[in-house]
Amino acid sequence: MRFYWLLSSFLSVFLFSSAARAANLISWAFDPNRNQLVFSTDEGVQPRAQLLANPARLIVDLPGTTLGRPTVTQVYSGAIRSLRVGQFDEETTRLVIELNPGYTINPEQVLVKGNSPRQWTVQLPAVQQVADSATLLPPSLREPALPNQPPARTAQQAGIQLQSFQVTRDGFFIRTSGGEPEIRINRSEDRRTINILLEGASLSRDFKAQNMAVNRYGVSNVNFSQESTSPPAVNISLQVAEESPDWQASFSDIGSGLVLLPQGETAAKLDRIPRTMRTSQRVVRTDSSENPQASATVQSVELNGSSDMLLIRTDQPVAPAKDWDSAANAYRIAIPSAKLGRGVREPQLAANGPLTQVRLQQLESDTVGILVKTAAGVQLGEISQVNENLIAIQLLGAKSQPPGGKPITVPPPENPQPPVKNPPVRNGRIVVMVDPGHGGKDGGAPSIAGYNESTVVLAISQLLAARLEKEGLQVILTRNADYFVDLAPRVEMAQQAKVDLFVSIHANSIDGRPDVNGLETYHYNRGELLARTIHNSILQSIDIRDRRVRSARFYVLRNNSMPAVLVETGYVTSPTEAPKLADPAYQQKMADAIANGVLQYIRQNLSR
């Protein structure tokens, strides 16, 4: 396949020195109606663009940039087929705009424009419908038309090689080089073998492991065999249970490899199927020394610094399952395909802490069990895969009553510092953390209407969270009742959950100045655009004095890596604003205005 780089004469760029650290791709949006892609990074980058044919696709590489999440694919209708964003290699993030067959663009009319060193616009020309997309390439770069020439796909297949096999959180990934293979899938009559044939492919010399026991996602073994055919082919056999779902295979330009995923079920859910349901599966168990990929190692089980999360650290992804043991009056966590590491100890528990007992056991040769007994009023929340090596389980305390009435009252929880609901596993949705300021022993500013700041901002935050969830976003509250959460744990929650936006809700005060009132919104560094969008949305919806958008070094702003803002919703020391802030109808109006600003920012900057 031939390609050529879009020449620098087509680029309007900013020149800058290399960043001292790797940049992160923080947002991107493609408008198919305008054929325009806009993306932003947290450090300066120099994009490289190229156009490939068969199918036509524009590839934009960002050297020295990381994505920090799985590949994201957006599908469109019309001439533009999809936008894929993923990590091409350890140092390059790749954006791919793929056209449907029969369509192409003139590469000489593609404009890559630097709005700043951190924000770029890629403007595509009008898409053209042609019989052969290669006719738009310059003559010097066109493939010569040869008589009886085999199809281009066959020519690409000659050098396809399988390089490595990897178990991922979604399924399996096989890294390849040399092109895209033809894929054929069939299942045996007894439904215990799924064969994936890659035509035109071969196993590389470094691909030594041809038969591997994985015991993951309902697959006991994966076997690779080189077929003696012309052209050559590789057959991948998955040994599965009779009742397990079919698997699908697709080639990913981003990452250059084959992605294998189960159909209809998530891979994590398949790992939680009880063993009694897998009796028909022919499982081959191996000692970890003979097959290091067969099991993970549990390296530690501990409480986090604020004692509101149970953290399980492993050396590779795992899929724990949680259950309640009524006989033991405790929770049991089972981690399949895992073993306890040497020296792993049970966490030390405080006498008045949320947990009364944590016991670690090697239940079977390949299953780790964790028995967890909780204190009164404490429950284990959902299991969250924070990253490939860290599982977090929130310790849920008693829930508060919904806000309402005047003055606002929120009953205290049984536990002096209960946690909030733990973020679930990322499922592709935008995640917003809503942070009600103060709480518990820190009531914030006292209001002249007889309430504390902490109660009114909790009421607004809960309404804001409900509105954003209704709009399809995933929302995490740093607290959901009137208890104290220090500043560092709030930031830690956001970092562990890898949230996209952080919105902290407060109310202002000033002693001896009842005449002072109005709205202030704060940011530090990356959050300025989010702050201005939310601030303007509130001004458009509510009759409130504009006290401007400001920059400040508040802890939750300067220590968060994502766009973070702090909204001062009014003055509790103002005779005009204090009663409004205690009014449920006004709280709803304020929450809706903040939500509209968040949604506008997402549409303009984080749409994906």
C-alpha positions as CSV (number, residue, x, y, z in Angstrom):
1,M,0.0,0.0,0.0
2,R,1.3,3.4,-0.9
3,F,0.8,6.6,1.0
4,Y,2.4,10.0,1.2
5,W,2.7,12.5,4.0
6,L,0.7,15.7,3.7
7,L,3.4,18.3,2.8
8,S,4.2,21.1,5.2
9,S,3.0,23.6,2.7
10,F,-0.5,22.4,3.6
11,L,0.0,23.0,7.3
12,S,-0.3,26.1,9.4
13,V,1.8,25.2,12.4
14,F,3.3,26.5,15.6
15,L,6.9,25.7,16.1
16,F,8.0,25.0,19.7
17,S,10.6,23.0,21.5
18,S,10.0,19.4,22.5
19,A,7.9,19.0,25.7
20,A,9.8,18.0,28.8
21,R,7.2,15.2,29.4
22,A,4.8,13.2,27.3
23,A,1.6,15.1,26.3
24,N,-1.9,13.7,26.9
25,L,-4.7,13.9,24.4
26,I,-7.4,15.4,26.5
27,S,-10.3,16.0,24.1
28,W,-11.3,15.6,20.5
29,A,-14.5,16.2,18.4
30,F,-15.3,15.4,14.8
31,D,-18.1,17.3,13.0
32,P,-19.2,15.2,10.0
33,N,-21.4,18.1,8.7
34,R,-18.3,20.4,8.5
35,N,-15.7,17.6,7.9
36,Q,-13.7,19.1,10.7
37,L,-11.7,17.4,13.5
38,V,-10.6,19.4,16.5
39,F,-8.4,18.0,19.2
40,S,-6.5,19.3,22.3
41,T,-3.5,18.2,24.3
42,D,-2.1,19.3,27.7
43,E,1.3,19.9,26.1
44,G,2.5,21.2,22.8
45,V,2.6,18.6,20.0
46,Q,3.5,18.5,16.3
47,P,0.9,16.3,14.4
48,R,1.8,14.3,11.4
49,A,-0.8,13.4,8.8
50,Q,-1.0,10.9,6.0
51,L,-3.7,9.6,3.6
52,L,-4.0,5.9,2.9
53,A,-6.1,4.2,0.3
54,N,-8.2,1.0,0.2
55,P,-10.1,2.0,2.1
56,A,-9.4,5.7,2.1
57,R,-8.5,7.0,5.6
58,L,-6.8,10.0,7.0
59,I,-4.3,9.2,9.8
60,V,-3.2,11.9,12.2
61,D,-0.3,10.8,14.5
62,L,0.6,12.7,17.6
63,P,4.2,11.9,18.6
64,G,5.1,12.0,22.2
65,T,1.4,11.8,23.2
66,T,-0.5,9.3,25.3
67,L,-4.3,8.6,25.4
68,G,-4.6,6.8,28.7
69,R,-7.7,4.8,27.8
70,P,-8.8,2.0,25.5
71,T,-9.4,2.7,21.8
72,V,-12.5,4.8,21.1
73,T,-14.5,4.4,17.9
74,Q,-17.3,6.7,16.7
75,V,-19.4,5.5,13.8
76,Y,-21.1,7.9,11.4
77,S,-23.5,7.7,8.4
78,G,-22.8,8.8,4.9
79,A,-19.4,9.0,3.3
80,I,-17.5,9.2,6.6
81,R,-17.5,5.7,8.1
82,S,-15.8,6.3,11.5
83,L,-13.3,8.1,13.7
84,R,-11.0,5.9,15.8
85,V,-8.7,7.2,18.5
86,G,-6.2,5.0,20.2
87,Q,-2.6,4.4,21.2
88,F,-0.6,3.4,18.2
89,D,2.6,2.7,20.2
90,E,4.0,3.7,23.6
91,E,4.8,7.2,22.3
92,T,2.2,7.9,19.7
93,T,-1.6,8.5,19.8
94,R,-3.3,8.0,16.5
95,L,-6.6,9.4,15.2
96,V,-8.0,7.7,12.1
97,I,-10.9,9.2,10.0
98,E,-12.0,6.3,7.7
99,L,-14.2,6.8,4.7
100,N,-16.7,4.3,3.3
101,P,-15.7,2.3,0.2
102,G,-16.1,4.3,-3.0
103,Y,-15.3,7.6,-1.4
104,T,-12.1,9.6,-1.0
105,I,-10.7,13.1,-0.5
106,N,-8.0,15.1,-2.2
107,P,-5.0,15.1,0.1
108,E,-3.7,18.4,-1.3
109,Q,-6.8,20.1,0.1
110,V,-6.5,18.7,3.7
111,L,-5.6,21.6,6.1
112,V,-4.0,20.9,9.4
113,K,-4.1,24.1,11.4
114,G,-2.6,24.8,14.8
115,N,-4.9,27.1,16.8
116,S,-2.2,26.9,19.5
117,P,0.6,24.5,20.3
118,R,-2.1,22.5,22.3
119,Q,-5.1,22.7,20.0
120,W,-5.3,21.7,16.4
121,T,-8.0,21.7,13.7
122,V,-8.0,19.2,10.8
123,Q,-10.2,20.5,8.0
124,L,-11.1,17.9,5.3
125,P,-12.2,18.9,1.8
126,A,-15.5,17.8,0.3
127,V,-15.6,14.0,0.1
128,Q,-15.7,12.7,-3.5
129,Q,-17.4,9.6,-4.8
130,V,-15.1,7.7,-7.2
131,A,-14.8,4.3,-8.6
132,D,-11.1,4.1,-7.7
133,S,-9.9,6.3,-4.9
134,A,-6.3,6.0,-6.1
135,T,-7.1,8.2,-9.1
136,L,-6.9,11.2,-6.8
137,L,-3.3,10.6,-5.8
138,P,-0.6,12.4,-7.6
139,P,0.6,10.5,-10.7
140,S,4.0,9.9,-9.1
141,L,2.4,8.1,-6.2
142,R,-0.2,6.0,-8.0
143,E,0.1,2.2,-8.2
144,P,0.9,1.2,-11.8
145,A,-1.9,-0.7,-13.5
146,L,-0.4,-4.2,-14.3
147,P,-2.2,-6.9,-16.3
148,N,-3.5,-9.8,-14.2
149,Q,-2.3,-8.0,-11.0
150,P,-3.7,-9.7,-7.9
151,P,-6.0,-7.6,-5.6
152,A,-4.2,-5.1,-3.5
153,R,-5.3,-6.9,-0.3
154,T,-3.4,-10.1,-1.4
155,A,-0.3,-8.1,-2.1
156,Q,-0.5,-6.7,1.4
157,Q,-0.9,-10.1,3.0
158,A,2.4,-11.4,1.9
159,G,4.3,-10.0,4.8
160,I,1.7,-10.3,7.6
161,Q,3.2,-11.8,10.8
162,L,1.8,-12.4,14.2
163,Q,4.2,-10.9,16.8
164,S,2.6,-11.4,20.3
165,F,-0.5,-12.4,22.2
166,Q,-1.9,-10.5,25.2
167,V,-4.9,-10.9,27.5
168,T,-6.7,-7.5,27.9
169,R,-9.6,-6.3,30.1
170,D,-11.9,-6.7,27.1
171,G,-10.7,-10.0,25.6
172,F,-7.5,-10.8,23.6
173,F,-5.1,-8.7,21.5
174,I,-2.7,-10.2,18.9
175,R,-0.1,-7.7,17.7
176,T,0.7,-8.0,14.0
177,S,3.0,-6.4,11.4
178,G,2.8,-6.1,7.6
179,G,-0.8,-5.4,6.9
180,E,-4.4,-6.5,7.4
181,P,-5.3,-10.2,7.1
182,E,-8.4,-11.8,5.7
183,I,-10.4,-13.2,8.6
184,R,-12.7,-16.2,8.6
185,I,-14.4,-17.6,11.7
186,N,-16.2,-20.9,12.3
187,R,-17.2,-23.0,15.3
188,S,-17.0,-26.7,15.6
189,E,-20.1,-28.9,15.7
190,D,-19.6,-29.7,19.4
191,R,-19.3,-25.9,20.0
192,R,-16.1,-26.3,22.0
193,T,-13.7,-24.9,19.5
194,I,-13.8,-21.5,17.8
195,N,-11.4,-21.4,14.8
196,I,-10.2,-18.0,13.5
197,L,-8.3,-18.3,10.2
198,L,-6.0,-15.5,9.2
199,E,-5.3,-15.8,5.5
200,G,-2.0,-14.5,4.2
201,A,-0.5,-14.5,7.7
202,S,2.4,-16.4,9.4
203,L,3.9,-16.7,12.9
204,S,7.0,-14.7,13.5
205,R,10.2,-16.3,14.8
206,D,9.7,-14.5,18.1
207,F,6.2,-15.9,18.5
208,K,7.3,-18.9,20.5
209,A,4.2,-19.7,22.6
210,Q,1.9,-21.5,20.2
211,N,-0.3,-23.2,22.8
212,M,-1.3,-21.2,25.8
213,A,-3.6,-22.0,28.8
214,V,-5.3,-18.7,29.6
215,N,-8.4,-19.7,31.7
216,R,-10.0,-16.3,31.1
217,Y,-13.3,-15.2,29.8
218,G,-14.6,-18.7,29.3
219,V,-11.6,-19.7,27.2
220,S,-9.3,-22.4,28.6
221,N,-6.7,-22.6,25.8
222,V,-5.6,-20.6,22.8
223,N,-3.7,-22.5,20.2
224,F,-1.8,-21.0,17.2
225,S,-0.9,-23.2,14.2
226,Q,0.7,-22.4,10.9
227,E,-1.3,-23.8,8.0
228,S,0.6,-25.2,5.0
229,T,-1.4,-23.4,2.4
230,S,-0.6,-20.9,-0.4
231,P,-0.8,-18.1,0.5
232,P,0.1,-19.1,4.1
233,A,-2.4,-18.9,6.9
234,V,-2.5,-19.0,10.7
235,N,-5.3,-20.7,12.5
236,I,-6.2,-19.5,16.0
237,S,-8.3,-22.0,18.0
238,L,-10.1,-21.0,21.2
239,Q,-11.1,-23.9,23.5
240,V,-14.4,-22.9,25.1
241,A,-17.3,-24.2,27.0
242,E,-20.3,-25.5,24.9
243,E,-22.6,-22.8,26.3
244,S,-20.1,-19.9,26.0
245,P,-20.8,-17.2,23.4
246,D,-19.3,-16.8,20.0
247,W,-16.2,-14.6,19.5
248,Q,-15.6,-12.0,17.0
249,A,-12.3,-10.8,15.4
250,S,-11.5,-7.5,13.9
251,F,-8.3,-5.7,12.7
252,S,-7.4,-2.5,14.4
253,D,-5.2,0.1,12.6
254,I,-4.6,1.7,15.9
255,G,-2.2,-0.6,17.6
256,S,-1.6,-2.7,14.5
257,G,-3.2,-5.9,15.6
258,L,-6.2,-8.3,15.9
259,V,-8.8,-7.7,18.6
260,L,-10.7,-10.8,19.8
261,L,-13.9,-10.1,21.8
262,P,-16.8,-12.2,23.0
263,Q,-20.2,-11.5,21.4
264,G,-23.1,-10.4,23.6
265,E,-21.3,-10.6,26.9
266,T,-18.5,-8.5,28.5
267,A,-15.3,-10.4,29.1
268,A,-15.4,-9.4,32.8
269,K,-18.9,-10.9,33.2
270,L,-17.8,-14.2,31.6
271,D,-15.0,-14.4,34.3
272,R,-17.7,-14.3,37.0
273,I,-19.6,-17.3,35.8
274,P,-19.6,-19.9,38.6
275,R,-17.4,-22.9,38.1
276,T,-20.4,-25.3,38.3
277,M,-21.6,-23.8,35.0
278,R,-18.2,-24.5,33.3
279,T,-18.2,-28.3,33.8
280,S,-18.3,-29.0,30.1
281,Q,-15.2,-26.8,29.5
282,R,-12.0,-28.8,29.1
283,V,-9.7,-26.7,31.3
284,V,-6.0,-27.3,31.2
285,R,-4.3,-26.1,34.4
286,T,-0.7,-25.3,34.4
287,D,1.8,-24.3,37.1
288,S,2.6,-20.6,37.0
289,S,6.3,-21.3,36.5
290,E,5.5,-23.3,33.3
291,N,3.0,-20.7,32.0
292,P,3.4,-17.3,33.6
293,Q,0.4,-15.9,31.8
294,A,-2.0,-18.5,33.3
295,S,-2.6,-16.6,36.6
296,A,-2.2,-13.2,38.2
297,T,-0.4,-12.5,41.5
298,V,-2.2,-10.6,44.3
299,Q,0.5,-8.3,45.6
300,S,-1.3,-6.5,48.4
301,V,-4.7,-5.9,50.0
302,E,-5.0,-2.7,52.0
303,L,-7.2,0.2,53.0
304,N,-6.5,3.6,51.4
305,G,-5.4,6.6,53.4
306,S,-8.9,7.8,54.2
307,S,-10.1,4.2,55.1
308,D,-13.0,4.4,52.7
309,M,-11.7,2.0,50.0
310,L,-10.4,-1.6,50.0
311,L,-7.6,-1.7,47.4
312,I,-6.4,-4.9,45.7
313,R,-3.2,-4.7,43.8
314,T,-2.2,-7.3,41.2
315,D,0.5,-7.7,38.6
316,Q,-2.0,-8.1,35.7
317,P,-5.8,-7.5,35.1
318,V,-8.2,-9.7,37.1
319,A,-11.9,-10.1,37.3
320,P,-13.0,-10.5,41.0
321,A,-16.6,-11.5,42.0
322,K,-18.3,-10.4,45.2
323,D,-20.9,-12.4,47.1
324,W,-22.5,-12.4,50.6
325,D,-21.9,-15.4,52.9
326,S,-24.8,-15.4,55.3
327,A,-23.3,-18.2,57.5
328,A,-20.1,-16.2,58.0
329,N,-22.0,-12.9,58.1
330,A,-19.4,-11.5,55.7
331,Y,-18.6,-10.7,52.1
332,R,-16.5,-13.1,50.1
333,I,-14.5,-11.9,47.1
334,A,-13.2,-14.5,44.7
335,I,-10.4,-13.7,42.3
336,P,-10.1,-16.5,39.6
337,S,-6.9,-17.3,37.8
338,A,-4.9,-15.7,40.7
339,K,-2.5,-16.6,43.5
340,L,-1.3,-14.9,46.6
341,G,2.1,-13.3,46.3
342,R,4.8,-14.0,48.8
343,G,4.7,-11.8,51.9
344,V,1.1,-10.5,51.3
345,R,-0.4,-9.7,54.6
346,E,-3.9,-8.8,55.7
347,P,-4.4,-5.1,56.3
348,Q,-4.2,-3.7,59.8
349,L,-7.6,-2.5,61.0
350,A,-8.4,0.2,63.4
351,A,-10.7,-0.6,66.3
352,N,-13.4,1.9,65.2
353,G,-12.8,1.5,61.4
354,P,-15.2,0.5,58.7
355,L,-13.9,-3.1,58.6
356,T,-13.7,-5.6,61.5
357,Q,-11.9,-8.4,59.7
358,V,-10.1,-9.1,56.3
359,R,-8.8,-12.6,55.8
360,L,-6.8,-13.8,52.7
361,Q,-7.0,-17.4,51.5
362,Q,-5.7,-19.4,48.5
363,L,-9.0,-21.3,47.9
364,E,-7.7,-23.4,45.0
365,S,-4.5,-23.5,43.1
366,D,-5.8,-20.7,40.9
367,T,-8.3,-18.8,43.0
368,V,-7.7,-16.2,45.7
369,G,-10.4,-15.7,48.3
370,I,-10.9,-12.6,50.5
371,L,-13.3,-12.7,53.5
372,V,-14.4,-9.2,54.5
373,K,-16.4,-8.4,57.6
374,T,-17.8,-4.8,57.9
375,A,-18.7,-2.6,60.8
376,A,-22.4,-1.7,61.5
377,G,-23.8,0.5,58.8
378,V,-21.0,-0.3,56.3
379,Q,-21.4,-2.2,53.0
380,L,-19.1,-3.2,50.2
381,G,-19.8,-1.2,47.1
382,E,-19.3,-2.2,43.5
383,I,-16.0,-3.5,42.3
384,S,-14.1,-1.0,40.2
385,Q,-11.2,-1.6,37.9
386,V,-9.2,1.5,38.5
387,N,-6.4,0.4,36.2
388,E,-4.8,-2.8,35.0
389,N,-3.2,-3.4,38.3
390,L,-5.6,-1.9,40.9
391,I,-9.1,-3.0,42.0
392,A,-11.0,-0.6,44.3
393,I,-14.0,-1.5,46.4
394,Q,-15.8,1.4,48.1
395,L,-17.0,1.0,51.7
396,L,-20.5,2.4,51.6
397,G,-22.0,4.0,54.7
398,A,-25.5,4.9,55.7
399,K,-27.4,7.0,53.1
400,S,-28.9,10.4,53.8
401,Q,-32.4,11.5,53.2
402,P,-33.0,13.6,50.0
403,P,-32.7,17.3,50.6
404,G,-35.7,19.6,50.9
405,G,-37.4,22.0,53.2
406,K,-36.2,25.1,54.9
407,P,-33.9,25.2,56.7
408,I,-32.0,22.3,55.1
409,T,-31.1,19.4,57.4
410,V,-29.1,16.3,56.5
411,P,-29.0,13.5,59.2
412,P,-25.5,12.4,60.2
413,P,-24.4,8.9,59.1
414,E,-23.7,6.1,61.6
415,N,-20.1,6.0,60.5
416,P,-18.2,9.2,61.3
417,Q,-16.6,9.2,57.8
418,P,-18.5,7.0,55.4
419,P,-17.5,6.8,51.8
420,V,-19.3,7.7,48.7
421,K,-20.4,5.3,46.0
422,N,-17.4,3.9,44.2
423,P,-17.0,4.7,40.5
424,P,-18.0,1.7,38.3
425,V,-15.8,0.4,35.5
426,R,-15.5,2.9,32.7
427,N,-18.0,2.0,30.0
428,G,-17.3,4.7,27.4
429,R,-19.5,7.5,29.0
430,I,-18.2,10.9,30.1
431,V,-17.5,10.8,33.8
432,V,-18.0,13.9,36.0
433,M,-17.1,14.2,39.6
434,V,-19.4,16.5,41.6
435,D,-17.7,17.7,44.8
436,P,-20.0,19.2,47.6
437,G,-17.7,21.4,49.6
438,H,-17.0,20.9,53.4
439,G,-19.2,18.5,55.4
440,G,-19.4,16.9,58.8
441,K,-17.1,18.6,61.3
442,D,-16.4,21.3,58.7
443,G,-19.7,23.0,58.1
444,G,-18.2,25.7,56.0
445,A,-19.5,29.3,56.2
446,P,-22.5,29.8,58.6
447,S,-25.5,31.4,56.9
448,I,-27.5,34.3,58.3
449,A,-30.6,32.1,57.4
450,G,-29.6,29.5,60.0
451,Y,-27.9,26.8,58.0
452,N,-24.3,25.9,57.2
453,E,-22.7,26.1,53.7
454,S,-22.0,22.4,53.7
455,T,-25.7,21.5,53.7
456,V,-26.8,23.8,51.0
457,V,-24.0,22.8,48.6
458,L,-24.8,19.1,49.2
459,A,-28.4,19.7,48.2
460,I,-27.3,21.5,45.0
461,S,-24.7,18.9,44.2
462,Q,-27.2,16.0,44.6
463,L,-29.6,17.8,42.2
464,L,-26.7,18.5,39.8
465,A,-25.7,14.8,39.9
466,A,-29.3,13.7,39.2
467,R,-29.6,16.0,36.2
468,L,-26.3,15.0,34.7
469,E,-27.1,11.3,35.1
470,K,-30.5,11.9,33.4
471,E,-28.5,13.3,30.5
472,G,-26.6,10.0,30.2
473,L,-23.4,11.0,32.0
474,Q,-21.7,9.0,34.7
475,V,-21.5,11.0,37.9
476,I,-19.5,10.4,41.1
477,L,-20.1,12.4,44.3
478,T,-17.2,12.9,46.7
479,R,-19.7,12.8,49.5
480,N,-23.4,12.0,49.6
481,A,-24.3,12.9,53.2
482,D,-23.1,15.4,55.9
483,Y,-19.8,13.9,56.8
484,F,-16.2,15.2,56.6
485,V,-14.0,14.4,53.6
486,D,-10.5,16.0,53.6
487,L,-9.2,17.7,50.4
488,A,-6.6,15.1,49.5
489,P,-9.1,12.2,49.3
490,R,-11.3,14.2,47.0
491,V,-8.5,14.6,44.6
492,E,-7.5,10.9,45.1
493,M,-11.0,9.8,44.2
494,A,-10.9,11.8,40.9
495,Q,-7.5,10.5,40.0
496,Q,-8.3,6.9,40.7
497,A,-11.6,7.1,38.7
498,K,-9.9,9.0,35.9
499,V,-12.8,11.4,35.6
500,D,-13.1,13.7,32.7
501,L,-14.4,16.8,34.6
502,F,-14.3,17.9,38.3
503,V,-16.9,20.4,39.5
504,S,-16.8,21.6,43.1
505,I,-19.8,23.3,44.6
506,H,-19.5,26.0,47.4
507,A,-21.2,29.0,48.7
508,N,-19.4,32.3,49.6
509,S,-19.3,34.5,52.7
510,I,-17.8,37.7,53.9
511,D,-18.1,39.0,57.5
512,G,-19.5,42.5,58.0
513,R,-20.5,43.0,54.4
514,P,-24.1,42.1,53.8
515,D,-24.1,44.2,50.7
516,V,-21.7,41.8,48.9
517,N,-23.4,39.1,46.8
518,G,-23.1,37.4,43.4
519,L,-21.5,34.5,41.5
520,E,-17.8,33.6,41.3
521,T,-16.3,30.7,39.4
522,Y,-12.7,29.6,40.0
523,H,-10.2,27.6,37.9
524,Y,-6.5,26.8,37.8
525,N,-4.7,26.2,34.6
526,R,-6.7,23.7,32.5
527,G,-10.2,24.5,33.9
528,E,-10.6,28.0,32.5
529,L,-12.8,27.1,29.5
530,L,-15.0,24.9,31.7
531,A,-15.3,27.6,34.3
532,R,-16.3,30.3,31.8
533,T,-18.8,28.0,30.2
534,I,-20.5,27.1,33.5
535,H,-20.3,30.7,34.7
536,N,-22.0,32.1,31.6
537,S,-24.7,29.4,31.7
538,I,-25.6,30.4,35.3
539,L,-25.7,34.1,34.3
540,Q,-28.1,33.3,31.4
541,S,-30.4,31.3,33.7
542,I,-30.4,33.1,37.0
543,D,-30.6,36.8,37.9
544,I,-27.4,37.0,39.9
545,R,-24.5,39.5,40.1
546,D,-21.5,38.7,38.0
547,R,-18.4,38.6,40.2
548,R,-16.3,37.2,37.3
549,V,-14.4,34.1,36.5
550,R,-11.1,34.0,38.5
551,S,-8.0,31.9,38.8
552,A,-7.1,30.5,42.3
553,R,-4.8,27.9,43.7
554,F,-7.4,26.0,45.6
555,Y,-6.2,22.5,46.5
556,V,-8.9,20.6,44.5
557,L,-8.1,22.8,41.4
558,R,-4.3,22.8,41.3
559,N,-3.9,19.1,42.2
560,N,-6.3,17.6,39.8
561,S,-5.1,16.7,36.3
562,M,-8.5,17.0,34.5
563,P,-10.3,20.3,33.9
564,A,-11.5,21.3,37.4
565,V,-13.6,24.2,38.6
566,L,-15.0,25.6,41.8
567,V,-18.4,27.4,41.7
568,E,-19.3,29.8,44.5
569,T,-23.1,29.7,44.0
570,G,-23.8,32.9,46.1
571,Y,-23.2,34.5,49.5
572,V,-24.7,32.9,52.6
573,T,-24.0,36.2,54.3
574,S,-26.2,38.2,51.9
575,P,-29.8,39.0,53.0
576,T,-30.9,38.5,49.4
577,E,-29.0,35.3,48.5
578,A,-29.1,33.4,51.7
579,P,-32.8,32.7,51.6
580,K,-32.6,31.8,47.9
581,L,-29.9,29.2,48.5
582,A,-32.1,27.5,51.1
583,D,-35.1,27.3,48.7
584,P,-35.4,23.9,46.9
585,A,-36.7,25.5,43.8
586,Y,-33.7,27.9,43.6
587,Q,-31.4,25.0,44.3
588,Q,-32.9,23.1,41.3
589,K,-32.6,26.2,39.1
590,M,-28.9,26.6,40.1
591,A,-28.2,22.9,39.6
592,D,-29.8,22.9,36.1
593,A,-27.8,26.0,35.1
594,I,-24.5,24.4,36.2
595,A,-25.5,21.2,34.4
596,N,-26.3,23.1,31.2
597,G,-22.8,24.6,31.3
598,V,-21.2,21.2,31.8
599,L,-23.2,19.7,28.9
600,Q,-22.3,22.6,26.6
601,Y,-18.6,22.2,27.5
602,I,-18.8,18.4,26.8
603,R,-20.5,18.9,23.4
604,Q,-17.9,21.4,22.3
605,N,-14.8,19.8,23.8
606,L,-15.3,16.2,24.8
607,S,-17.8,14.8,22.3
608,R,-16.7,11.3,21.3
